[in-house]
Amino acid sequence: MFTFAKAQLASFAASLIDYVIMILSVEFFGFWYVAGSSAGTIIGGVTNFSIGRQWVFRGGYTAPHIQLGRYFLVWLGYLLLATSGIYLLTHIGGLNYIVSKITVTLFLAIAYNYPLQKRFVFR
């Protein structure tokens, strides 16, 4: 349970960075919300891997380059799911892009990221 709490704190920190990048990209630089969300997800993913490897899962027993490759596969799936979900909730569901991002990323943090990071990336 302690690892789960640490993973959620790491996810929260990475998500804050993700949201700030997304909002800056859209509101100040005029990016399309899907592009801004993707930019945030990229930077948030780098943050999450770093925190996950060093603090949450303590590096595990696998070489860093192997973990990075595994993380990239999980992250790529996350990017596709998050981007699709945000687009659907915003474009079809009519929600604000920020509300869509929060909704989708909260769901994916628990249902997708944590289980795959614990059992596949940092095992």
N, C-alpha and C positions, 0 to 999 in steps of 0.2 A: 504493500500500500504506500510505503514511503517513496518508492521509485515512481509510482504513478503520480503522486503529489509533486515531486520534483519535475517530472516530465511536463506536467500541466503548467508549472511556473515557467519552465523554459519555453513552452509553447506560447504562453501569455506574453513573455518578453519579445519573442520573435514576431508575434502577431502585432504588438504595438508598433514595432519597426515597419512591418508590412503595411499596416493601415496608414501610418504617417507618410510613407513613400507613395502609396496609392492616392491619398488625398492631395498631397503636393503635386503629384503628376497630373491629376485631373483638374484640380481647382486653379493651380497656379501656372502650369505649363500647357494646359489645354489638351492633354492626352484623352483618347477615348477611354471610358471607364474599364473596358476589358484589358486594354494595354496597360493602364495604370495599375490595375489589379495584378496583372502578370509581373510587372516590374517590382511591385511590393512583395509578391510571392517569391521571386528570385532572391531578393536581398534577405527576406525573412527566412528562407530556406538555408542560406549560408549561416545565418545567425543560429538557427535551430540546430544544425549539424554541429557547429562548434560547441554550443552549450551542452547538447546531448552527449557528445563524445567525452568532453572533459569533466562534466559535473553530474549529469543524470545517470549515465550508464558506466562511467569511469573507464571508458575506452574499451572495455571487454578484453577478450583474448585474441581478437582478430586484428590483422595489420590494418593501419589507417586507410591505405589505398583500397583494400577490399571493402571496408565499411563505407568509404566514400562512393564506390561503385554501387553498392547495395542501396545506400541512401539516395543516390541519383535516380535509381529505378523507382523507389517509393515516392520520391519527390516529384518525378515526372507524372506519375499517376495522380498524385495530389494536385499538381498544376492543372491537369486536364479535367479532373473532377471539379475543382474549385472554380475554374474559369467557366466551365459549362454551367455549373449551378448558379453562379452569379449572373451570367448572361440570361439564363432562363427566368430566374426570379425577378430580374430587373426589366428585361425586354418584354417577356410574356406576362409575368406576374405583376408588373407595374410598381414594384418596390423601389425605393431609393437604393442606389448602388452600394452605399455604405451599409445599410440594413441587410441587403443581400449578402454582402461579404461577411458580415458578422455572423449571420445565420448559417451560412455554408461552412465557414471555417470552424465555428464551434462544434458543429456536427462532425466534421472530418477530423478534428483534433482528437476526439474520443473514439470514434468508430473506425478510423482508418490509420492515422499517424501513430498513436501510441502502440496499438497491437503490432503493427508491422515493424516499428523501430525496436520494440522489445524482443520480438521473436525472430526477426530477420536481420536487421541492420546491426544492432549492438549485442547480439546473443553471445 
